[in-house]
Amino acid sequence: MRETRTVLLVSLLLALVLFIYLGHFHNGFHFDDQHTVVHNPYIRDLHNITRFFTDARTFSISPVNRSYRPIVSATLALDYWLGGGLDPLYFHLGTFCLFLLQLILMFALFWFLCDLAHPDPRNRLVALLATAWYGIHPAMAETVNYIIQRADLYSVLTIVAGILIYAQGGRARKFGLYLLPVAAGILSKPTALIFPAILFLYVYLFETDGGGRGLYQSLLRSLPALAMTGALTVFSSAMTPKEFNPGAASAYAYRITQPLVALRYFELFFLPGGLTADSDMAPVSSIWIGGAWLGFVFLTALLGAAVWAARKPEWRPVSFGLWWFLLGLVPTSLYPLADVENHHRLFLPFVGLVIAAVWPVALWVYHFPPRRAFRIGLAAVCTVQFLVLCLGTLQRNQVWRSDESLWYDVTVKSPHDARGLLNYAVYQSEQGHFARAVSFLEQARSQPSPSSGLIELNLGIALAGLQRDAEVEGHFQTALRLMPSDPRCHTRYAEWLWKHGREKEAIDQLTQASDLSPDAVDSVYLLMRIFAKRGSWPVVERLANWLLQRFPAEDNAKAYLLMAAQHDARLYVERLRTPENFVNLSALYYEADDFASAVTAASEAIKLRPDDPAAYGNLAAAYRAAGDCSKAVEASHQALRLRANDGSARQTLSACEEGRRLPVGDKR
């Protein structure tokens, strides 16, 4: 009966967490997702899974961001394959299932620790309460919503699993099986390297009598974990490309700021209203600036509390939790990163903080049973607190819905964050709101930032949208001077040059972009588009084949090959005549404003596969852009008949009603 009740309670907790996160499964890709997921050609092909473990360059198309995280890349490729493309649902679904698994393991670990300290049948509820606090805490949404930061979840899940497996003893401990999940965690994110320290504290607090002998025993039992993590540290370091740059301007300033950051994190545990996707906190140059000394006082007090709690067996879950919180901050405190503060980093330290916060209340209730009225009051306070946390998480899920909501929230909560202002401006520019984009870019320009090159680049793009061409080129040139090795500068400048008839200069810029980063395929696609417009079909074929040799799953490259074959009989290849290639070809023609050819390509796809909703969707959009609304409506209805939730077809129907043109929905 007890086991049945336990399963029921845990199931109710998981159902609550699922209910809170129901609205997040279609949240989009943000920030670092762009260079690791959206524009990363390696994750589009499952055949690259083995390559993820041998070549860290596959992690990102941005050289400075290429760290060794093969398991993360492998799961991204699997999600891409399962979703048939960049469908956020599949990327969120796998991450969320592992989040639920982590909560189950946390519950088991907390229950086990409480029983070691003070056996009591009510410990099950204490463990459930602590796990629930963590599961519904708004700070967790910063990791669960951020697709590429599944790396944090993987590393935390494996640490919890490793400690729990070790604590259970038996053969899993004897044969070192508890190290297997931790190894997977380290291959997901280096923060899992802190596992031996957490294991050491567990052994010292719960399996020894303390003292010098306890320290010796704890160290001895932690040696296998130390050896494993040490070996993987050397291996991961060797696998990380030399161009990887964590981005910190001053290691000293970064590190002396971290105690204050720890204090701010501690405050967010109890008052999470200040959560933001991108903090504007800056490093300090001295501990006497910006109240940084308060952080050192806080750390001293917390260390004292952890040591004091370790003296009494009943209080050791509190000590273990406080140590876990502190150790969870160590990897991102000692290793200088570009951002001194980031709220997705709370995913690991808060595991310890929840048990440290809940266990003292449990001990108080055990030793000094309160009156009935007080128990009712305590239950009411907990209910209100949990309700507030649930509402906070729901709100954070809404914030992560789109780039607009996310970066607007950042501009409000972090008004001095140049990167947040920049990203919100980029969104406005993509929506055609160029004047608004320029306004936010000018604000970003007034803030000290390492992103000044990107600000100049996007000022050029926004001013081009406003047709202020006399000012545009200066910003592009400044961006190139500040970031000469960034292919984005060359590609976006080339796009502007081509639109203004300076084709040769555009080709030169795109060639440089491709040389700087062969994995940034946007520059190659723009080259193919230029040569296709020229009618230089052998060149288009050569570029497409070069791209397919490197990335066989690039469907748009196949579509360009098919386009070349249609215009040059010498290039004809029968195997290219597939419905998928014609659908992609229709999207390419649509992009080039060749709507008649887009109609022809979509019609060819329908001939080959009459029940293809994507082909009908592209056909409808092409007819609409060509001004034939009656045929566009007819094709849209066909698409909706085959796929009731076809967004492209619904957009076309709406556009026919409102008299506007919308992009083809099925193109990448």
C-alpha positions in Angstrom: 0.0 0.0 0.0 2.9 2.3 0.8 4.4 1.7 -2.6 1.1 2.4 -4.3 0.7 5.7 -2.5 4.2 6.7 -3.4 3.7 6.0 -7.1 0.4 7.9 -6.9 2.0 10.9 -5.2 4.9 11.0 -7.7 2.5 10.7 -10.6 0.5 13.6 -9.3 3.6 15.7 -9.0 4.7 14.8 -12.6 1.1 15.6 -13.8 1.3 19.0 -12.1 4.7 19.8 -13.8 3.4 18.6 -17.2 0.3 20.8 -16.8 2.5 23.8 -16.1 4.7 23.1 -19.1 2.0 22.2 -21.5 2.3 25.5 -23.3 6.0 25.3 -23.8 6.3 22.5 -26.4 5.9 24.8 -29.4 8.2 27.6 -28.1 10.8 28.5 -30.6 14.6 28.4 -31.1 16.5 31.3 -29.4 19.9 32.8 -29.1 22.6 30.0 -29.2 20.1 27.7 -30.8 20.7 29.6 -34.0 24.3 28.5 -34.5 24.0 25.1 -32.9 20.6 23.9 -34.2 18.8 26.1 -36.7 21.8 26.8 -39.0 23.9 23.8 -38.1 23.9 21.5 -41.2 25.5 18.6 -39.2 22.4 17.8 -37.1 20.3 17.4 -40.3 21.8 14.0 -41.0 21.8 11.0 -38.6 24.8 9.6 -40.3 26.8 12.3 -38.5 26.2 10.8 -35.0 29.6 9.0 -34.9 31.2 12.2 -36.2 29.9 14.2 -33.3 32.2 12.1 -31.0 35.3 12.6 -33.2 35.0 16.2 -34.4 33.8 19.0 -32.1 33.5 21.4 -35.0 30.1 19.7 -35.7 28.7 21.3 -32.5 28.3 24.8 -34.0 28.9 26.7 -37.2 30.4 29.5 -35.0 34.1 28.6 -34.5 34.4 30.4 -31.1 31.5 28.4 -29.7 32.7 24.9 -30.7 33.0 23.0 -27.5 33.0 19.2 -27.2 29.4 18.1 -26.4 28.8 15.0 -28.6 25.8 13.6 -26.8 24.0 17.0 -27.1 24.6 17.1 -30.8 23.5 13.4 -31.2 20.2 14.1 -29.5 19.6 17.2 -31.6 20.2 15.2 -34.8 17.7 12.5 -33.5 15.1 15.2 -32.7 15.6 16.7 -36.2 15.1 13.3 -37.8 12.0 12.5 -35.7 10.4 15.8 -36.4 11.2 15.8 -40.1 13.0 19.2 -39.7 13.1 22.0 -37.2 9.8 21.2 -35.4 10.2 22.6 -31.9 7.8 20.0 -30.5 10.2 17.1 -30.9 13.2 19.1 -29.6 11.2 20.0 -26.4 9.6 16.6 -26.0 12.7 14.6 -25.4 14.2 17.2 -23.1 11.0 17.4 -21.0 10.8 13.7 -20.6 14.3 13.6 -19.2 13.3 16.5 -16.9 10.5 14.4 -15.5 13.0 11.5 -15.0 15.3 13.8 -13.1 12.5 14.7 -10.8 11.8 11.1 -10.1 15.5 10.4 -9.3 15.6 13.5 -7.1 12.6 12.3 -5.1 14.2 9.0 -4.5 17.5 10.6 -3.5 15.9 13.1 -1.1 13.8 10.3 0.5 16.9 8.2 1.0 18.9 11.1 2.5 16.1 12.0 4.9 15.8 8.4 6.1 19.5 8.3 6.7 19.4 11.4 8.9 16.1 10.8 10.7 14.0 7.7 9.8 10.3 8.7 9.7 7.4 7.6 7.5 6.7 11.2 6.7 10.0 11.6 5.0 8.3 10.6 1.7 6.2 13.7 1.9 9.2 15.9 2.7 11.1 14.5 -0.3 8.0 15.1 -2.5 7.7 18.7 -1.3 11.4 19.4 -2.0 11.1 17.8 -5.5 7.9 19.7 -6.2 9.5 23.0 -5.2 12.3 22.4 -7.7 10.0 21.1 -10.4 7.7 24.1 -10.5 10.3 26.7 -9.7 10.4 29.4 -12.5 14.2 29.3 -12.7 14.0 25.7 -14.1 12.0 27.1 -17.1 15.2 29.0 -18.1 16.8 25.6 -18.9 13.8 23.5 -20.0 12.8 26.1 -22.6 16.3 26.8 -23.9 16.8 24.0 -26.4 20.6 24.0 -26.6 20.9 24.2 -22.8 19.5 20.7 -22.5 23.2 20.2 -21.8 22.6 21.6 -18.3 19.7 19.1 -17.8 21.8 16.2 -19.0 24.7 17.0 -16.7 22.4 17.5 -13.7 20.4 14.4 -14.4 23.5 12.3 -14.6 25.0 13.7 -11.3 21.7 12.9 -9.5 21.6 9.4 -11.0 25.3 8.8 -10.1 24.9 9.8 -6.5 21.6 7.8 -6.1 23.1 4.6 -7.7 26.2 4.9 -5.5 24.0 5.4 -2.4 22.1 2.2 -3.1 25.3 0.2 -2.9 25.5 -3.3 -4.2 27.1 -4.4 -7.4 26.4 -1.0 -9.1 28.8 0.5 -6.6 31.2 -2.4 -6.5 31.7 -2.4 -10.3 31.6 1.3 -10.8 28.4 1.4 -12.7 27.4 4.6 -11.0 30.1 6.3 -13.1 28.4 5.5 -16.5 25.7 8.1 -16.3 28.3 10.7 -15.1 30.5 10.0 -18.0 27.6 10.7 -20.3 27.0 13.9 -18.4 30.5 15.1 -18.9 30.2 14.4 -22.6 27.1 16.7 -22.5 28.6 19.6 -20.5 31.7 19.9 -18.4 29.8 21.0 -15.3 29.3 17.3 -14.5 33.0 17.2 -13.7 32.0 18.4 -10.2 30.6 14.9 -9.4 33.6 13.6 -7.5 33.3 16.6 -5.0 29.6 16.0 -4.5 30.3 12.2 -4.0 33.0 13.0 -1.5 30.6 15.1 0.5 27.9 12.4 0.4 30.3 9.8 1.7 31.8 12.0 4.4 28.4 13.2 5.7 26.4 9.9 5.4 28.8 7.0 5.4 31.6 8.0 7.8 31.8 9.2 11.4 33.6 12.4 10.3 37.0 13.6 11.5 40.3 12.9 9.8 39.6 9.2 9.3 36.3 10.2 7.6 38.1 12.5 5.3 40.5 9.8 4.3 37.7 7.2 3.7 35.7 9.7 1.6 38.7 10.6 -0.5 39.5 6.9 -1.0 36.0 6.1 -2.1 36.0 9.1 -4.5 39.2 8.0 -6.3 37.5 6.1 -9.1 35.3 9.1 -9.8 38.3 11.4 -9.7 40.2 9.1 -12.1 37.3 8.9 -14.5 36.6 12.7 -14.5 40.3 13.5 -14.8 40.7 11.3 -17.8 37.6 12.8 -19.5 38.8 16.3 -18.7 42.0 15.7 -20.5 40.1 14.0 -23.4 37.5 16.7 -23.7 40.2 19.4 -23.6 42.1 17.7 -26.4 38.9 17.4 -28.5 38.0 21.1 -28.1 39.1 23.1 -31.1 41.7 25.8 -30.5 39.5 28.5 -31.8 37.0 28.0 -29.0 36.7 31.2 -26.9 34.6 31.3 -23.7 34.5 35.1 -24.1 35.6 36.5 -20.7 37.3 39.9 -21.0 39.0 39.6 -17.6 39.3 36.3 -15.6 40.1 38.2 -12.4 37.1 40.5 -12.7 34.9 37.6 -13.5 36.0 35.5 -10.5 35.8 38.2 -7.9 32.2 39.0 -9.1 31.0 35.4 -8.6 30.4 35.5 -4.8 28.0 38.4 -5.4 26.4 36.4 -8.3 26.0 33.5 -5.8 24.1 35.8 -3.4 21.9 37.0 -6.3 21.2 33.3 -7.2 20.3 32.6 -3.6 17.8 35.5 -3.6 16.2 34.2 -6.8 15.5 30.9 -5.1 13.1 32.6 -2.8 12.1 35.6 -5.0 12.3 34.5 -8.6 10.7 37.6 -10.1 13.9 39.0 -11.5 14.6 36.0 -13.9 15.8 37.1 -17.4 17.2 35.3 -20.4 20.2 37.7 -20.5 21.4 39.6 -17.5 23.0 43.0 -17.8 25.2 42.4 -14.7 28.8 43.5 -15.4 31.9 42.2 -13.8 33.5 44.4 -11.1 37.2 45.4 -11.0 37.4 45.4 -7.2 35.5 43.7 -4.3 34.8 47.2 -3.0 32.8 48.2 -6.1 29.1 47.5 -6.5 28.7 45.7 -3.2 30.8 42.8 -4.3 32.1 42.4 -0.8 28.6 41.3 0.3 29.1 38.2 -1.8 32.2 37.2 0.1 30.3 37.8 3.4 27.4 35.6 2.1 29.8 32.8 1.0 31.5 32.9 4.4 28.1 32.6 6.2 26.9 29.8 3.9 30.1 27.8 4.4 29.7 28.3 8.2 26.1 27.1 8.1 27.2 24.0 6.0 30.0 23.1 8.5 27.7 23.7 11.5 24.9 21.5 10.1 27.4 18.7 9.4 28.1 18.3 13.1 24.7 16.8 13.9 23.6 13.7 12.0 20.0 14.9 11.8 21.0 18.1 10.1 23.3 16.6 7.5 20.8 16.8 4.6 21.0 20.6 5.2 24.8 20.5 5.1 24.8 18.3 2.0 22.3 20.6 0.3 24.2 23.8 1.0 27.5 22.1 -0.2 25.7 21.0 -3.3 24.5 24.5 -4.0 28.1 25.9 -3.5 29.7 23.1 -5.5 27.1 23.5 -8.3 28.3 27.0 -8.8 32.0 26.2 -8.9 32.3 25.2 -12.6 30.8 28.4 -13.8 32.6 30.5 -11.1 36.1 29.4 -11.7 36.0 29.0 -15.5 35.7 32.6 -16.9 32.8 32.9 -19.3 31.4 35.8 -21.4 28.4 36.3 -19.0 29.1 36.7 -15.3 25.5 35.7 -14.5 23.1 33.5 -16.4 19.9 32.0 -14.9 20.0 28.7 -16.7 23.0 28.0 -14.5 20.7 27.6 -11.5 19.6 24.1 -12.7 22.4 22.3 -10.8 22.8 24.3 -7.6 19.1 24.5 -6.9 19.0 20.7 -6.5 20.8 21.1 -3.3 19.1 24.2 -2.1 15.6 22.7 -2.1 16.5 20.0 0.3 18.5 22.4 2.4 15.4 24.7 2.7 12.8 22.0 3.3 14.6 19.7 5.8 14.8 22.2 8.7 11.1 22.7 8.6 10.5 19.0 8.6 12.8 18.5 11.6 11.0 21.3 13.4 7.6 19.6 12.8 9.0 16.2 13.9 10.4 17.5 17.2 7.9 20.2 18.0 4.5 19.0 16.6 2.5 22.2 16.0 -1.1 22.7 17.0 -3.8 21.9 14.4 -4.4 25.6 13.6 -0.7 26.2 13.0 -0.5 23.1 10.8 -3.4 24.5 8.7 -1.7 27.9 8.5 1.6 26.3 7.4 -0.2 24.2 4.8 -1.9 27.4 3.5 1.4 29.3 3.3 2.9 26.4 1.3 -0.1 26.3 -1.0 0.1 30.0 -1.7 3.9 29.7 -2.2 3.5 26.8 -4.7 0.7 28.6 -6.5 3.0 31.7 -6.9 5.8 29.5 -8.2 3.4 27.8 -10.7 2.2 31.1 -12.0 5.8 32.3 -12.3 6.7 29.3 -14.4 3.7 29.7 -16.6 4.7 33.3 -17.1 8.3 32.3 -18.0 7.0 29.8 -20.5 5.0 32.5 -22.2 8.1 34.8 -22.2 10.1 32.0 -24.0 7.3 31.7 -26.7 9.0 33.8 -29.4 12.0 36.0 -30.0 9.7 39.0 -29.7 8.5 38.1 -26.2 11.8 36.8 -25.0 14.0 39.8 -26.0 11.3 42.3 -25.1 11.4 40.9 -21.6 15.2 41.2 -21.5 15.0 44.9 -22.6 12.7 45.5 -19.7 14.5 43.6 -17.0 18.1 44.1 -18.3 17.9 47.6 -19.9 21.7 48.0 -20.0 22.2 44.7 -21.7 23.4 45.6 -25.2 23.0 42.0 -26.5 19.3 42.0 -25.4 18.7 45.3 -27.1 20.5 43.9 -30.2 18.5 40.7 -30.4 15.2 42.5 -29.9 16.2 44.9 -32.8 17.1 41.9 -35.0 13.6 40.5 -34.4 12.0 43.9 -35.3 14.2 44.1 -38.4 13.1 40.6 -39.5 9.4 41.7 -39.2 10.1 44.7 -41.4 9.9 47.2 -38.5 13.2 48.9 -39.5 12.7 52.2 -37.8 12.0 50.5 -34.5 15.0 48.3 -35.0 17.3 51.3 -35.6 16.0 52.8 -32.3 16.9 49.8 -30.3 20.2 49.4 -32.1 21.2 52.9 -31.2 20.4 52.2 -27.6 22.5 49.1 -27.8 25.3 51.1 -29.3 25.4 53.4 -26.3 26.1 50.5 -23.9 29.6 49.0 -23.5 29.5 45.6 -25.2 31.6 43.0 -27.0 28.8 42.8 -29.6 29.6 46.2 -31.2 30.4 44.5 -34.5 27.0 42.8 -34.6 25.3 46.1 -33.7 27.0 47.8 -36.7 26.1 44.9 -39.0 22.4 45.0 -38.0 22.4 48.8 -38.2 23.4 48.4 -41.8 20.7 45.8 -42.4 18.0 48.0 -40.8 19.1 51.2 -42.6 19.0 49.3 -45.8 15.4 48.3 -45.1 14.7 52.1 -44.6 16.5 52.7 -48.0 19.0 55.0 -46.3 21.6 53.6 -48.6 24.1 56.5 -48.1 24.5 55.4 -44.5 24.4 51.6 -45.0 27.8 50.8 -46.4 29.7 52.6 -43.7 28.1 50.3 -41.0 28.8 47.2 -43.0 32.5 48.3 -43.4 32.7 49.0 -39.7 31.3 45.6 -38.9 33.9 44.0 -41.1 36.7 45.9 -39.5 35.5 44.9 -36.0 34.8 41.3 -36.9 36.9 40.4 -40.0 36.6 36.7 -39.4 32.8 36.5 -38.9 31.2 35.1 -42.0 27.8 36.8 -41.2 29.4 40.2 -41.9 30.5 39.1 -45.3 27.3 37.3 -46.2 24.9 40.2 -45.2 27.1 42.7 -46.9 27.2 40.6 -50.0 23.4 40.4 -50.0 23.2 44.2 -50.0 25.9 44.5 -52.7 24.1 42.1 -55.0 20.7 43.9 -54.6 22.5 47.1 -55.6 24.0 45.6 -58.8 27.5 45.1 -57.4 27.6 41.5 -58.3 31.4 40.9 -58.5 31.9 42.5 -55.1 29.1 40.4 -53.7 30.7 37.2 -55.0 34.1 38.2 -53.5 32.5 38.7 -50.1 30.6 35.4 -50.3 33.8 33.6 -51.2 35.5 35.0 -48.2 32.6 34.0 -46.0 32.7 30.4 -47.3 36.5 30.3 -46.7 36.1 31.5 -43.2 33.4 29.0 -42.2 32.6 26.3 -44.8 29.9 25.1 -42.4 27.9 28.4 -42.7 26.0 27.2 -45.8 24.0 30.5 -46.2 26.9 32.0 -48.1 27.0 29.1 -50.5 23.3 29.2 -51.1 23.5 33.0 -51.9 26.3 32.2 -54.3 24.1 29.6 -56.0 21.3 32.1 -56.2 23.5 34.7 -57.8 24.8 32.3 -60.4 21.4 30.9 -61.0 20.2 34.4 -61.8 23.1 34.7 -64.1 22.2 31.4 -65.8 25.7 30.0 -65.0 24.3 26.5 -64.4 27.6 24.6 -64.4 28.7 26.8 -61.6 25.5 26.2 -59.7 25.9 22.4 -60.2 29.5 22.6 -59.0 28.6 24.5 -55.8 25.6 22.2 -55.1 27.7 19.1 -55.5 30.4 20.6 -53.3 27.8 21.2 -50.6 26.3 17.8 -50.9 29.7 16.1 -50.6 30.0 17.8 -47.2 26.3 17.6 -46.2 24.4 14.9 -48.1 21.1 15.8 -46.3 21.0 19.4 -47.7 17.7 19.3 -49.5 18.0 22.8 -50.9 21.3 21.9 -52.6 19.5 19.0 -54.3 16.8 21.5 -55.4 19.4 23.7 -56.9 20.9 20.7 -58.8 17.4 20.0 -60.2 17.1 23.7 -61.2 20.4 23.5 -63.0 19.3 20.3 -64.7 16.1 21.9 -65.9 18.0 24.7 -67.6 21.0 22.8 -68.9 20.3 19.4 -70.6 23.9 18.3 -70.0 23.3 18.4 -66.3 20.1 16.3 -66.3 20.0 13.6 -63.6 16.9 11.4 -63.3 17.3 10.7 -59.6 16.8 14.3 -58.9 13.1 14.1 -60.0 11.6 13.5 -56.6 8.6 15.1 -55.0 10.8 16.5 -52.1 13.2 18.1 -54.5 10.4 19.7 -56.6 8.8 21.1 -53.4 12.1 22.6 -52.3 12.6 23.9 -55.9 9.3 25.6 -55.8 10.3 27.4 -52.6 13.6 28.5 -54.2 11.8 29.9 -57.3 9.4 31.7 -54.9 12.3 33.3 -53.1 13.7 34.5 -56.4 10.2 36.0 -57.3 9.9 33.6 -60.2 6.3 32.7 -59.4 5.6 31.0 -62.8 8.5 28.6 -62.3 7.4 28.1 -58.6 3.9 27.0 -59.9 5.5 24.6 -62.4 7.8 23.0 -59.8 5.0 22.6 -57.3 2.8 21.1 -60.0 5.6 18.6 -60.9 5.7 17.5 -57.2 1.9 16.9 -57.3 2.2 14.8 -60.4 4.8 12.6 -58.7 2.9 12.5 -55.4 -0.8 13.7 -55.7 -1.3 13.7 -51.9 1.6 16.0 -50.9 0.2 18.8 -48.7 3.5 20.7 -48.8 3.4 20.8 -52.6 -0.2 22.2 -52.5 0.9 24.7 -49.9 3.7 26.0 -52.1 1.5 26.0 -55.1 -1.1 28.1 -53.3 1.5 30.6 -52.1 3.0 30.9 -55.7 -0.5 31.5 -57.2 -1.2 34.1 -54.6 2.1 35.9 -55.2 1.4 35.8 -59.0 -2.0 37.5 -58.3 -4.3 34.5 -59.0 -6.3 34.3 -55.8 -8.9 31.9 -57.1 -6.3 29.2 -57.9 -4.5 30.0 -54.6 -7.6 29.4 -52.6 -8.3 26.2 -54.5 -4.8 24.9 -53.8 -5.0 25.9 -50.2 -8.2 23.9 -49.7 -6.5 20.9 -51.2 -3.6 21.3 -48.8 -5.9 21.6 -45.8 -7.9 18.6 -47.0 -4.6 16.6 -46.8 -3.3 18.2 -43.7 -5.9 20.0 -41.6 -3.3 22.0 -39.6 -1.2 23.2 -42.6 0.0 26.6 -41.5 1.2 27.6 -45.0 -2.2 27.0 -46.6 -4.0 28.9 -43.8 -1.6 31.8 -44.2 -2.2 31.9 -47.9 -6.0 31.9 -47.4 -5.6 34.8 -44.9 -3.3 36.6 -47.4 -5.9 36.3 -50.1 -8.4 37.9 -47.9 -6.1 40.7 -46.7 -4.3 41.2 -50.0 -0.8 40.6 -48.8 2.1 38.2 -49.6 3.5 35.7 -47.1 6.6 33.5 -47.3 6.3 29.9 -48.3 5.7 27.9 -45.1 7.6 24.7 -46.0 11.0 26.1 -47.0 13.8 25.9 -44.5 
